[in-house]
């Protein structure tokens, strides 16, 4: 299994819905609004991540000499980061800041159920032995981590993203000292028998360790608290994100060069987080390394993509309608993608054909469901159960107040 192949597909946590529009029925982590109320730019950004994820799952990430291929240079690490940032955006958009503790408890209950469901789906998919690293269990844990953060304002969330993005890689390096390099086998349903080990894998040593990845969640939630319908916000995301990514890459390149490190050799050794044999590992920005420079760079690229899609949606909703239709059902499309890859892996000269087939299928399904006014089946199931949990806790709180 290629450790560099991420799923990235975010689980449809309402990222394209905004709580600034009229009330509507609850979605995966909050209200689901009519299509005209959706922030199509957010859904379109998720579609960009889907295309990147499909590409990294099917096309080579490395050239024959070990350097990064075009697919690796453009999408590896960035697609999964984009989905993770959009996860935070979706949580913030679809879950307004709870006004009190009881409302917070109700919102948290719904988010907890959704996180558990997504996590269990991810563990189940691992049982199919797909040729990719399944990310859903890690995303499920991220949803749980988001629960105590729901009442924080944008400034506090942004400050937290900075602290986690810079400090958590150092803490991870310390905690993993003496442990074997690499994430080991993927965790499936059998891992539930040893929850402590499963938590360590998901939080610290796995392919997408949640401790440093919380920086993506916090950054996304901070952005989701902004008014994403304003042009100047979209421009700030595009320009600021691009500058952030460029500066992180440039500083990392200087440090790696001065330390005399071999980037190609480092590309061969990293598996979700860096080895602990030298602190210089934290200077690299290679995909999925979980270093400060990797996190800052990929947060920057994620913000830039989101800003660009929001700007295109402002120019004309027609420009992003098709990709937004695809990006609105990521959990369904991602699950189908993994199931198909488990049954028919992309190999040899057929890689390009497999990629085109998956992209075409996603396009047909996404556009078909949007035209019919329907949601993805998995999004609908997760939404319904999460809504039931939220409403149940909210009703008990209301009865208690009465």
C-alpha atoms as a printed R data frame, in Angstrom:
    type eleno elety resid chain resno       x      y       z
1   ATOM     1    CA   UNK     A     1   0.000  0.000   0.000
2   ATOM     2    CA   UNK     A     2   1.335  3.421  -0.920
3   ATOM     3    CA   UNK     A     3   1.398  5.495   2.232
4   ATOM     4    CA   UNK     A     4   1.249  8.660   0.185
5   ATOM     5    CA   UNK     A     5  -2.185  7.902  -1.181
6   ATOM     6    CA   UNK     A     6  -4.713  9.641   0.974
7   ATOM     7    CA   UNK     A     7  -8.420  9.595   0.907
8   ATOM     8    CA   UNK     A     8  -9.059 13.039   1.727
9   ATOM     9    CA   UNK     A     9 -12.724 12.850   0.873
10  ATOM    10    CA   UNK     A    10 -14.452 14.809   3.454
11  ATOM    11    CA   UNK     A    11 -17.532 13.281   4.859
12  ATOM    12    CA   UNK     A    12 -20.018 15.873   3.818
13  ATOM    13    CA   UNK     A    13 -20.245 17.725   7.072
14  ATOM    14    CA   UNK     A    14 -22.317 20.524   5.636
15  ATOM    15    CA   UNK     A    15 -19.381 22.490   4.330
16  ATOM    16    CA   UNK     A    16 -21.409 24.211   1.657
17  ATOM    17    CA   UNK     A    17 -24.211 25.279   3.956
18  ATOM    18    CA   UNK     A    18 -24.275 28.519   5.800
19  ATOM    19    CA   UNK     A    19 -26.025 29.294   9.028
20  ATOM    20    CA   UNK     A    20 -26.391 32.847   7.811
21  ATOM    21    CA   UNK     A    21 -29.291 31.821   5.594
22  ATOM    22    CA   UNK     A    22 -32.794 30.903   6.613
23  ATOM    23    CA   UNK     A    23 -33.347 27.921   8.953
24  ATOM    24    CA   UNK     A    24 -33.784 24.522   7.351
25  ATOM    25    CA   UNK     A    25 -33.707 20.864   8.229
26  ATOM    26    CA   UNK     A    26 -30.503 19.667   9.933
27  ATOM    27    CA   UNK     A    27 -27.654 18.218   7.923
28  ATOM    28    CA   UNK     A    28 -24.608 16.081   8.742
29  ATOM    29    CA   UNK     A    29 -23.446 18.508  11.396
30  ATOM    30    CA   UNK     A    30 -26.089 21.148  11.181
31  ATOM    31    CA   UNK     A    31 -28.762 22.708   9.005
32  ATOM    32    CA   UNK     A    32 -29.195 21.647   5.415
33  ATOM    33    CA   UNK     A    33 -30.380 24.509   3.274
34  ATOM    34    CA   UNK     A    34 -31.869 24.602  -0.149
35  ATOM    35    CA   UNK     A    35 -29.352 24.540  -3.039
36  ATOM    36    CA   UNK     A    36 -29.654 28.289  -3.627
37  ATOM    37    CA   UNK     A    37 -28.587 28.875  -0.029
38  ATOM    38    CA   UNK     A    38 -25.483 26.728  -0.292
39  ATOM    39    CA   UNK     A    39 -22.051 28.225  -0.565
40  ATOM    40    CA   UNK     A    40 -21.293 26.525  -3.852
41  ATOM    41    CA   UNK     A    41 -17.676 27.653  -3.670
42  ATOM    42    CA   UNK     A    42 -17.128 25.435  -0.615
43  ATOM    43    CA   UNK     A    43 -18.629 22.420  -2.373
44  ATOM    44    CA   UNK     A    44 -16.580 23.200  -5.483
45  ATOM    45    CA   UNK     A    45 -13.404 23.324  -3.386
46  ATOM    46    CA   UNK     A    46 -14.251 19.896  -2.041
47  ATOM    47    CA   UNK     A    47 -14.633 18.675  -5.625
48  ATOM    48    CA   UNK     A    48 -11.109 19.905  -6.348
49  ATOM    49    CA   UNK     A    49  -9.926 17.811  -3.429
50  ATOM    50    CA   UNK     A    50 -11.854 14.806  -4.746
51  ATOM    51    CA   UNK     A    51 -10.141 15.084  -8.118
52  ATOM    52    CA   UNK     A    52  -6.773 15.300  -6.388
53  ATOM    53    CA   UNK     A    53  -7.586 12.315  -4.198
54  ATOM    54    CA   UNK     A    54  -8.743 10.191  -7.129
55  ATOM    55    CA   UNK     A    55  -5.519 11.109  -8.946
56  ATOM    56    CA   UNK     A    56  -3.192 10.224  -6.091
57  ATOM    57    CA   UNK     A    57  -4.987  6.907  -5.610
58  ATOM    58    CA   UNK     A    58  -4.568  5.869  -9.216
59  ATOM    59    CA   UNK     A    59  -1.549  7.613 -10.775
60  ATOM    60    CA   UNK     A    60   2.123  7.244  -9.731
61  ATOM    61    CA   UNK     A    61   3.255  9.687  -7.053
62  ATOM    62    CA   UNK     A    62   6.965  9.171  -7.684
63  ATOM    63    CA   UNK     A    63   9.109  9.307 -10.808
64  ATOM    64    CA   UNK     A    64  11.524  6.443 -11.551
65  ATOM    65    CA   UNK     A    65  14.365  8.327  -9.835
66  ATOM    66    CA   UNK     A    66  12.320  8.649  -6.627
67  ATOM    67    CA   UNK     A    67  11.447 12.315  -7.057
68  ATOM    68    CA   UNK     A    68   7.855 13.516  -7.107
69  ATOM    69    CA   UNK     A    69   5.767 13.017 -10.245
70  ATOM    70    CA   UNK     A    70   3.445 15.756 -11.470
71  ATOM    71    CA   UNK     A    71   0.624 14.088  -9.574
72  ATOM    72    CA   UNK     A    72   2.731 14.033  -6.433
73  ATOM    73    CA   UNK     A    73   3.811 17.646  -6.839
74  ATOM    74    CA   UNK     A    74   0.284 18.962  -7.394
75  ATOM    75    CA   UNK     A    75  -1.954 16.786  -5.250
76  ATOM    76    CA   UNK     A    76  -0.095 14.542  -2.817
77  ATOM    77    CA   UNK     A    77  -0.714 15.789   0.714
78  ATOM    78    CA   UNK     A    78  -2.583 18.859  -0.475
79  ATOM    79    CA   UNK     A    79  -5.844 17.082  -1.313
80  ATOM    80    CA   UNK     A    80  -6.206 15.480   2.100
81  ATOM    81    CA   UNK     A    81  -5.278 18.767   3.780
82  ATOM    82    CA   UNK     A    82  -7.912 20.580   1.724
83  ATOM    83    CA   UNK     A    83 -10.566 18.102   2.848
84  ATOM    84    CA   UNK     A    84  -9.483 18.435   6.468
85  ATOM    85    CA   UNK     A    85  -9.609 22.237   6.352
86  ATOM    86    CA   UNK     A    86 -13.023 22.044   4.680
87  ATOM    87    CA   UNK     A    87 -14.118 19.731   7.482
88  ATOM    88    CA   UNK     A    88 -13.525 22.572   9.903
89  ATOM    89    CA   UNK     A    89 -15.225 25.052   7.576
90  ATOM    90    CA   UNK     A    90 -18.243 22.749   7.377
91  ATOM    91    CA   UNK     A    91 -18.504 22.348  11.131
92  ATOM    92    CA   UNK     A    92 -18.406 26.116  11.632
93  ATOM    93    CA   UNK     A    93 -20.872 26.911   8.835
94  ATOM    94    CA   UNK     A    94 -23.431 24.322   9.778
95  ATOM    95    CA   UNK     A    95 -23.173 24.703  13.557
96  ATOM    96    CA   UNK     A    96 -23.566 28.301  14.754
97  ATOM    97    CA   UNK     A    97 -21.842 29.067  18.018
98  ATOM    98    CA   UNK     A    98 -24.115 27.570  20.692
99  ATOM    99    CA   UNK     A    99 -25.544 30.343  22.889
100 ATOM   100    CA   UNK     A   100 -25.380 28.298  26.097
101 ATOM   101    CA   UNK     A   101 -24.191 25.029  27.587
102 ATOM   102    CA   UNK     A   102 -27.403 23.132  26.817
103 ATOM   103    CA   UNK     A   103 -27.325 24.108  23.158
104 ATOM   104    CA   UNK     A   104 -23.659 23.184  23.085
105 ATOM   105    CA   UNK     A   105 -24.468 19.776  24.528
106 ATOM   106    CA   UNK     A   106 -27.141 19.144  21.896
107 ATOM   107    CA   UNK     A   107 -24.889 20.212  19.016
108 ATOM   108    CA   UNK     A   108 -22.069 18.129  20.443
109 ATOM   109    CA   UNK     A   109 -24.293 15.047  20.649
110 ATOM   110    CA   UNK     A   110 -25.137 15.295  16.970
111 ATOM   111    CA   UNK     A   111 -21.496 15.806  16.028
112 ATOM   112    CA   UNK     A   112 -20.421 12.895  18.212
113 ATOM   113    CA   UNK     A   113 -22.850 10.520  16.492
114 ATOM   114    CA   UNK     A   114 -21.638 11.651  13.093
115 ATOM   115    CA   UNK     A   115 -18.019 11.223  14.096
116 ATOM   116    CA   UNK     A   116 -18.662  7.712  15.373
117 ATOM   117    CA   UNK     A   117 -20.561  6.730  12.230
118 ATOM   118    CA   UNK     A   118 -17.874  8.078   9.937
119 ATOM   119    CA   UNK     A   119 -15.164  6.402  11.992
120 ATOM   120    CA   UNK     A   120 -16.923  3.031  11.912
121 ATOM   121    CA   UNK     A   121 -17.384  3.324   8.172
122 ATOM   122    CA   UNK     A   122 -13.673  3.975   7.799
123 ATOM   123    CA   UNK     A   123 -12.740  0.932   9.916
124 ATOM   124    CA   UNK     A   124 -15.148 -1.163   7.844
125 ATOM   125    CA   UNK     A   125 -13.624 -0.034   4.561
126 ATOM   126    CA   UNK     A   126 -10.182 -1.079   5.791
127 ATOM   127    CA   UNK     A   127 -11.568 -4.615   6.022
128 ATOM   128    CA   UNK     A   128 -11.913 -4.631   2.219
129 ATOM   129    CA   UNK     A   129  -8.106 -4.365   2.018
130 ATOM   130    CA   UNK     A   130  -8.080 -1.409  -0.403
131 ATOM   131    CA   UNK     A   131  -4.755 -0.278  -1.904
132 ATOM   132    CA   UNK     A   132  -5.107  3.126  -0.205
133 ATOM   133    CA   UNK     A   133  -4.822  4.501   3.300
134 ATOM   134    CA   UNK     A   134  -8.402  5.079   4.483
135 ATOM   135    CA   UNK     A   135  -8.799  8.350   6.324
136 ATOM   136    CA   UNK     A   136 -12.376  8.255   7.597
137 ATOM   137    CA   UNK     A   137 -11.563  6.947  11.077
138 ATOM   138    CA   UNK     A   138  -9.153  9.855  11.559
139 ATOM   139    CA   UNK     A   139 -11.814 12.305  10.384
140 ATOM   140    CA   UNK     A   140 -14.297 10.772  12.794
141 ATOM   141    CA   UNK     A   141 -11.926 11.546  15.657
142 ATOM   142    CA   UNK     A   142 -11.477 15.091  14.346
143 ATOM   143    CA   UNK     A   143 -15.245 15.584  14.605
144 ATOM   144    CA   UNK     A   144 -15.123 14.514  18.230
145 ATOM   145    CA   UNK     A   145 -12.286 16.946  18.914
146 ATOM   146    CA   UNK     A   146 -14.377 19.723  17.347
147 ATOM   147    CA   UNK     A   147 -17.128 19.333  19.972
148 ATOM   148    CA   UNK     A   148 -15.527 21.391  22.780
149 ATOM   149    CA   UNK     A   149 -14.453 24.019  20.242
150 ATOM   150    CA   UNK     A   150 -17.912 24.941  18.962
151 ATOM   151    CA   UNK     A   151 -18.305 28.062  21.121
152 ATOM   152    CA   UNK     A   152 -14.899 29.575  20.321
153 ATOM   153    CA   UNK     A   153 -14.747 32.716  18.134
154 ATOM   154    CA   UNK     A   154 -12.744 32.917  14.922
155 ATOM   155    CA   UNK     A   155  -9.778 34.667  16.557
156 ATOM   156    CA   UNK     A   156  -9.356 31.991  19.211
157 ATOM   157    CA   UNK     A   157  -9.673 29.223  16.624
158 ATOM   158    CA   UNK     A   158  -7.096 30.872  14.384
159 ATOM   159    CA   UNK     A   159  -4.687 31.338  17.289
160 ATOM   160    CA   UNK     A   160  -5.186 27.690  18.198
161 ATOM   161    CA   UNK     A   161  -4.374 26.642  14.625
162 ATOM   162    CA   UNK     A   162  -1.070 28.521  14.845
163 ATOM   163    CA   UNK     A   163  -0.167 26.957  18.187
164 ATOM   164    CA   UNK     A   164  -1.072 23.438  17.101
165 ATOM   165    CA   UNK     A   165   0.512 23.754  13.668
166 ATOM   166    CA   UNK     A   166   3.835 24.876  15.096
167 ATOM   167    CA   UNK     A   167   3.957 23.109  18.455
168 ATOM   168    CA   UNK     A   168   2.233 19.770  17.931
169 ATOM   169    CA   UNK     A   169   4.832 18.358  15.503
170 ATOM   170    CA   UNK     A   170   7.499 18.868  18.189
171 ATOM   171    CA   UNK     A   171   5.334 17.142  20.800
172 ATOM   172    CA   UNK     A   172   4.620 14.313  18.364
173 ATOM   173    CA   UNK     A   173   8.339 13.941  17.717
174 ATOM   174    CA   UNK     A   174   8.967 13.579  21.442
175 ATOM   175    CA   UNK     A   175   6.097 11.172  22.051
176 ATOM   176    CA   UNK     A   176   7.126  8.923  19.174
177 ATOM   177    CA   UNK     A   177  10.796  8.725  20.163
178 ATOM   178    CA   UNK     A   178  11.780  5.076  20.334
179 ATOM   179    CA   UNK     A   179   8.749  3.869  18.390
180 ATOM   180    CA   UNK     A   180   9.157  2.144  14.989
181 ATOM   181    CA   UNK     A   181   9.064  4.355  11.918
182 ATOM   182    CA   UNK     A   182   5.880  4.244   9.915
183 ATOM   183    CA   UNK     A   183   2.209  3.833  10.781
184 ATOM   184    CA   UNK     A   184   2.104  0.035  10.600
185 ATOM   185    CA   UNK     A   185  -1.017 -1.811   9.491
186 ATOM   186    CA   UNK     A   186  -4.233  0.106   8.974
187 ATOM   187    CA   UNK     A   187  -6.725 -0.137  11.818
188 ATOM   188    CA   UNK     A   188  -9.895 -2.078  11.006
189 ATOM   189    CA   UNK     A   189 -12.912 -3.078  13.051
190 ATOM   190    CA   UNK     A   190 -10.822 -5.624  14.976
191 ATOM   191    CA   UNK     A   191  -8.865 -2.697  16.455
192 ATOM   192    CA   UNK     A   192 -11.939 -1.800  18.527
193 ATOM   193    CA   UNK     A   193 -11.001 -4.687  20.838
194 ATOM   194    CA   UNK     A   194  -8.001 -2.608  21.964
195 ATOM   195    CA   UNK     A   195  -9.324  0.965  22.089
196 ATOM   196    CA   UNK     A   196  -6.194  2.366  23.709
197 ATOM   197    CA   UNK     A   197  -3.967  1.171  20.892
198 ATOM   198    CA   UNK     A   198  -6.512  2.365  18.340
199 ATOM   199    CA   UNK     A   199  -6.515  5.828  19.889
200 ATOM   200    CA   UNK     A   200  -2.701  5.986  19.770
201 ATOM   201    CA   UNK     A   201  -2.772  4.985  16.113
202 ATOM   202    CA   UNK     A   202  -5.403  7.544  15.153
203 ATOM   203    CA   UNK     A   203  -3.980 10.372  17.250
204 ATOM   204    CA   UNK     A   204  -0.232  9.892  16.948
205 ATOM   205    CA   UNK     A   205   1.296  7.178  14.777
206 ATOM   206    CA   UNK     A   206  -1.132  6.492  11.918
207 ATOM   207    CA   UNK     A   207  -1.202  7.701   8.347
208 ATOM   208    CA   UNK     A   208  -3.115 10.874   9.235
209 ATOM   209    CA   UNK     A   209  -2.296 11.558  12.905
210 ATOM   210    CA   UNK     A   210  -5.034 13.636  14.452
211 ATOM   211    CA   UNK     A   211  -2.878 15.514  16.957
212 ATOM   212    CA   UNK     A   212  -1.043 17.594  14.327
213 ATOM   213    CA   UNK     A   213  -4.006 17.415  11.967
214 ATOM   214    CA   UNK     A   214  -6.091 19.339  14.483
215 ATOM   215    CA   UNK     A   215  -4.367 22.397  12.995
216 ATOM   216    CA   UNK     A   216  -6.404 21.825   9.820
217 ATOM   217    CA   UNK     A   217  -9.614 21.543  11.817
218 ATOM   218    CA   UNK     A   218  -8.942 24.738  13.767
219 ATOM   219    CA   UNK     A   219  -7.933 26.703  10.666
220 ATOM   220    CA   UNK     A   220 -11.065 25.578   8.862
221 ATOM   221    CA   UNK     A   221 -13.358 26.390  11.761
222 ATOM   222    CA   UNK     A   222 -11.786 29.858  12.027
223 ATOM   223    CA   UNK     A   223 -12.411 30.480   8.313
224 ATOM   224    CA   UNK     A   224 -15.945 29.116   8.596
225 ATOM   225    CA   UNK     A   225 -16.753 31.780  11.202
226 ATOM   226    CA   UNK     A   226 -16.050 34.479   8.577
227 ATOM   227    CA   UNK     A   227 -18.583 35.807   6.080
228 ATOM   228    CA   UNK     A   228 -17.586 33.669   3.109
229 ATOM   229    CA   UNK     A   229 -20.106 35.412   0.852
230 ATOM   230    CA   UNK     A   230 -17.988 38.575   0.836
231 ATOM   231    CA   UNK     A   231 -15.597 39.047  -2.073
232 ATOM   232    CA   UNK     A   232 -12.855 40.553   0.051
233 ATOM   233    CA   UNK     A   233 -12.844 37.473   2.296
234 ATOM   234    CA   UNK     A   234 -12.416 35.236  -0.743
235 ATOM   235    CA   UNK     A   235  -9.595 37.436  -2.048
236 ATOM   236    CA   UNK     A   236  -7.896 37.386   1.350
237 ATOM   237    CA   UNK     A   237  -8.079 33.595   1.430
238 ATOM   238    CA   UNK     A   238  -6.680 33.272  -2.089
239 ATOM   239    CA   UNK     A   239  -3.836 35.767  -1.686
240 ATOM   240    CA   UNK     A   240  -3.068 35.054   1.962
241 ATOM   241    CA   UNK     A   241  -3.193 31.300   1.483
242 ATOM   242    CA   UNK     A   242  -0.915 31.464  -1.550
243 ATOM   243    CA   UNK     A   243   1.628 33.610   0.299
244 ATOM   244    CA   UNK     A   244   1.506 31.336   3.339
245 ATOM   245    CA   UNK     A   245   2.165 28.269   1.201
246 ATOM   246    CA   UNK     A   246   4.988 29.938  -0.720
247 ATOM   247    CA   UNK     A   247   6.773 31.233   2.378
248 ATOM   248    CA   UNK     A   248   6.569 27.862   4.147
249 ATOM   249    CA   UNK     A   249   7.980 26.053   1.102
250 ATOM   250    CA   UNK     A   250  10.775 28.606   0.631
251 ATOM   251    CA   UNK     A   251  11.902 28.570   4.267
252 ATOM   252    CA   UNK     A   252  11.801 24.777   4.359
253 ATOM   253    CA   UNK     A   253  13.893 24.569   1.169
254 ATOM   254    CA   UNK     A   254  16.561 26.829   2.680
255 ATOM   255    CA   UNK     A   255  16.716 24.836   5.919
256 ATOM   256    CA   UNK     A   256  16.867 21.485   4.128
257 ATOM   257    CA   UNK     A   257  19.624 22.769   1.829
258 ATOM   258    CA   UNK     A   258  21.691 24.205   4.683
259 ATOM   259    CA   UNK     A   259  21.364 20.965   6.632
260 ATOM   260    CA   UNK     A   260  22.606 18.976   3.635
261 ATOM   261    CA   UNK     A   261  19.514 16.764   3.593
262 ATOM   262    CA   UNK     A   262  18.461 14.681   0.586
263 ATOM   263    CA   UNK     A   263  14.807 15.404  -0.227
264 ATOM   264    CA   UNK     A   264  14.438 12.295  -2.391
265 ATOM   265    CA   UNK     A   265  15.709 10.091   0.417
266 ATOM   266    CA   UNK     A   266  13.365 11.799   2.853
267 ATOM   267    CA   UNK     A   267  10.453 11.192   0.479
268 ATOM   268    CA   UNK     A   268  11.200  7.470   0.732
269 ATOM   269    CA   UNK     A   269  11.197  7.456   4.534
270 ATOM   270    CA   UNK     A   270   8.151  9.425   5.676
271 ATOM   271    CA   UNK     A   271   4.837  7.683   6.391
272 ATOM   272    CA   UNK     A   272   2.286 10.064   7.820
273 ATOM   273    CA   UNK     A   273   4.727 11.512  10.322
274 ATOM   274    CA   UNK     A   274   8.488 11.860  10.253
275 ATOM   275    CA   UNK     A   275  11.025  9.504  11.843
276 ATOM   276    CA   UNK     A   276  12.551 10.665  15.123
277 ATOM   277    CA   UNK     A   277  16.233  9.989  14.450
278 ATOM   278    CA   UNK     A   278  16.932 13.704  13.906
279 ATOM   279    CA   UNK     A   279  15.149 16.956  14.712
280 ATOM   280    CA   UNK     A   280  16.002 18.139  11.198
281 ATOM   281    CA   UNK     A   281  13.040 16.108   9.983
282 ATOM   282    CA   UNK     A   282  10.852 18.919  11.272
283 ATOM   283    CA   UNK     A   283  12.390 21.264   8.690
284 ATOM   284    CA   UNK     A   284  10.958 19.439   5.678
285 ATOM   285    CA   UNK     A   285   7.644 20.174   3.973
286 ATOM   286    CA   UNK     A   286   7.242 16.879   2.108
287 ATOM   287    CA   UNK     A   287   3.685 15.499   1.789
288 ATOM   288    CA   UNK     A   288   2.145 13.814   4.832
289 ATOM   289    CA   UNK     A   289   5.190 14.541   6.993
290 ATOM   290    CA   UNK     A   290   3.161 16.391   9.619
291 ATOM   291    CA   UNK     A   291   5.936 18.938  10.222
292 ATOM   292    CA   UNK     A   292   5.264 22.615  10.932
293 ATOM   293    CA   UNK     A   293   6.248 23.502   7.365
294 ATOM   294    CA   UNK     A   294   4.060 20.766   5.873
295 ATOM   295    CA   UNK     A   295   1.062 21.876   7.947
296 ATOM   296    CA   UNK     A   296   1.537 25.590   7.194
297 ATOM   297    CA   UNK     A   297   2.150 24.970   3.500
298 ATOM   298    CA   UNK     A   298  -0.902 22.744   3.049
299 ATOM   299    CA   UNK     A   299  -3.146 25.007   5.106
300 ATOM   300    CA   UNK     A   300  -2.054 27.789   2.769
301 ATOM   301    CA   UNK     A   301  -2.827 25.821  -0.387
302 ATOM   302    CA   UNK     A   302  -6.195 24.784   1.052
303 ATOM   303    CA   UNK     A   303  -7.153 28.376   1.832
304 ATOM   304    CA   UNK     A   304  -6.039 29.491  -1.630
305 ATOM   305    CA   UNK     A   305  -8.182 26.850  -3.367
306 ATOM   306    CA   UNK     A   306 -11.173 27.738  -1.216
307 ATOM   307    CA   UNK     A   307 -10.717 31.442  -1.937
308 ATOM   308    CA   UNK     A   308 -10.487 30.792  -5.676
309 ATOM   309    CA   UNK     A   309 -13.652 28.686  -5.739
310 ATOM   310    CA   UNK     A   310 -15.540 31.283  -3.697
311 ATOM   311    CA   UNK     A   311 -14.448 33.984  -6.149
312 ATOM   312    CA   UNK     A   312 -15.552 31.925  -9.145
313 ATOM   313    CA   UNK     A   313 -18.920 31.347  -7.490
314 ATOM   314    CA   UNK     A   314 -19.245 35.094  -6.955
315 ATOM   315    CA   UNK     A   315 -18.526 35.770 -10.636
316 ATOM   316    CA   UNK     A   316 -21.098 33.198 -11.746
317 ATOM   317    CA   UNK     A   317 -22.746 30.329  -9.908
318 ATOM   318    CA   UNK     A   318 -22.881 28.516 -13.240
319 ATOM   319    CA   UNK     A   319 -19.077 28.294 -13.239
320 ATOM   320    CA   UNK     A   320 -19.054 26.104 -10.142
321 ATOM   321    CA   UNK     A   321 -22.451 24.391 -10.324
322 ATOM   322    CA   UNK     A   322 -21.107 21.120 -11.752
323 ATOM   323    CA   UNK     A   323 -18.086 20.728  -9.432
324 ATOM   324    CA   UNK     A   324 -20.249 21.814  -6.503
325 ATOM   325    CA   UNK     A   325 -22.702 19.031  -7.309
326 ATOM   326    CA   UNK     A   326 -19.855 16.536  -7.069
327 ATOM   327    CA   UNK     A   327 -18.365 18.080  -3.933
328 ATOM   328    CA   UNK     A   328 -21.724 18.037  -2.141
329 ATOM   329    CA   UNK     A   329 -21.697 14.229  -1.706
330 ATOM   330    CA   UNK     A   330 -18.101 13.377  -0.748
331 ATOM   331    CA   UNK     A   331 -18.869 10.591   1.709
332 ATOM   332    CA   UNK     A   332 -20.890  8.638  -0.842
333 ATOM   333    CA   UNK     A   333 -18.371  9.200  -3.628
334 ATOM   334    CA   UNK     A   334 -15.351  8.437  -1.469
335 ATOM   335    CA   UNK     A   335 -16.850  5.215  -0.148
336 ATOM   336    CA   UNK     A   336 -17.750  4.055  -3.657
337 ATOM   337    CA   UNK     A   337 -14.263  5.004  -4.841
338 ATOM   338    CA   UNK     A   338 -12.556  2.901  -2.151
339 ATOM   339    CA   UNK     A   339 -14.871 -0.065  -2.690
340 ATOM   340    CA   UNK     A   340 -14.178 -0.036  -6.425
341 ATOM   341    CA   UNK     A   341 -10.416  0.275  -5.910
342 ATOM   342    CA   UNK     A   342 -10.499 -2.668  -3.514
343 ATOM   343    CA   UNK     A   343 -12.220 -4.737  -6.191
344 ATOM   344    CA   UNK     A   344 -10.396 -3.338  -9.237
345 ATOM   345    CA   UNK     A   345  -7.054 -1.727  -8.256
346 ATOM   346    CA   UNK     A   346  -5.413  0.753 -10.607
347 ATOM   347    CA   UNK     A   347  -2.350 -0.975 -12.019
348 ATOM   348    CA   UNK     A   348   0.093 -0.597 -14.890
349 ATOM   349    CA   UNK     A   349  -1.056  1.022 -18.104
350 ATOM   350    CA   UNK     A   350  -4.663  0.958 -16.950
351 ATOM   351    CA   UNK     A   351  -4.178  3.613 -14.265
352 ATOM   352    CA   UNK     A   352  -5.317  6.467 -16.470
353 ATOM   353    CA   UNK     A   353  -8.407  4.578 -17.570
354 ATOM   354    CA   UNK     A   354  -9.347  3.837 -13.955
355 ATOM   355    CA   UNK     A   355  -8.947  7.502 -13.048
356 ATOM   356    CA   UNK     A   356 -11.160  8.640 -15.914
357 ATOM   357    CA   UNK     A   357 -13.795  6.057 -15.011
358 ATOM   358    CA   UNK     A   358 -13.908  7.186 -11.374
359 ATOM   359    CA   UNK     A   359 -14.059 10.857 -12.341
360 ATOM   360    CA   UNK     A   360 -16.809 10.223 -14.869
361 ATOM   361    CA   UNK     A   361 -18.789  8.192 -12.361
362 ATOM   362    CA   UNK     A   362 -18.483 10.918  -9.736
363 ATOM   363    CA   UNK     A   363 -19.644 13.502 -12.261
364 ATOM   364    CA   UNK     A   364 -22.682 11.503 -13.327
365 ATOM   365    CA   UNK     A   365 -23.720 10.654  -9.765
366 ATOM   366    CA   UNK     A   366 -23.140 14.143  -8.386
367 ATOM   367    CA   UNK     A   367 -24.900 16.001 -11.183
368 ATOM   368    CA   UNK     A   368 -27.715 13.456 -11.287
369 ATOM   369    CA   UNK     A   369 -28.454 13.761  -7.587
370 ATOM   370    CA   UNK     A   370 -28.233 17.566  -7.661
371 ATOM   371    CA   UNK     A   371 -30.569 17.762 -10.665
372 ATOM   372    CA   UNK     A   372 -33.033 15.473  -8.872
373 ATOM   373    CA   UNK     A   373 -32.830 17.568  -5.718
374 ATOM   374    CA   UNK     A   374 -31.565 14.630  -3.672
375 ATOM   375    CA   UNK     A   375 -28.647 14.087  -1.316
376 ATOM   376    CA   UNK     A   376 -26.102 11.303  -1.319
377 ATOM   377    CA   UNK     A   377 -27.391  8.147   0.425
378 ATOM   378    CA   UNK     A   378 -24.601  8.023   3.005
379 ATOM   379    CA   UNK     A   379 -24.896 11.739   3.702
380 ATOM   380    CA   UNK     A   380 -28.612 11.234   4.284
381 ATOM   381    CA   UNK     A   381 -28.088  8.348   6.728
382 ATOM   382    CA   UNK     A   382 -25.373 10.112   8.725
383 ATOM   383    CA   UNK     A   383 -27.427 13.306   8.739
384 ATOM   384    CA   UNK     A   384 -30.591 11.584   9.958
385 ATOM   385    CA   UNK     A   385 -28.943  9.766  12.848
386 ATOM   386    CA   UNK     A   386 -26.947 12.806  13.888
387 ATOM   387    CA   UNK     A   387 -30.055 14.975  13.733
388 ATOM   388    CA   UNK     A   388 -31.950 12.493  15.877
389 ATOM   389    CA   UNK     A   389 -29.226 12.588  18.531
390 ATOM   390    CA   UNK     A   390 -29.089 16.373  18.512
391 ATOM   391    CA   UNK     A   391 -32.848 16.787  18.700
392 ATOM   392    CA   UNK     A   392 -33.162 14.174  21.439
393 ATOM   393    CA   UNK     A   393 -30.639 15.927  23.662
394 ATOM   394    CA   UNK     A   394 -32.129 19.320  22.819
395 ATOM   395    CA   UNK     A   395 -35.658 18.195  23.680
396 ATOM   396    CA   UNK     A   396 -34.528 16.760  27.012
397 ATOM   397    CA   UNK     A   397 -32.853 20.060  27.776
398 ATOM   398    CA   UNK     A   398 -36.013 21.966  26.859
399 ATOM   399    CA   UNK     A   399 -38.137 19.742  29.108
400 ATOM   400    CA   UNK     A   400 -35.649 20.246  31.923
401 ATOM   401    CA   UNK     A   401 -35.871 24.037  31.551
402 ATOM   402    CA   UNK     A   402 -39.663 23.838  31.474
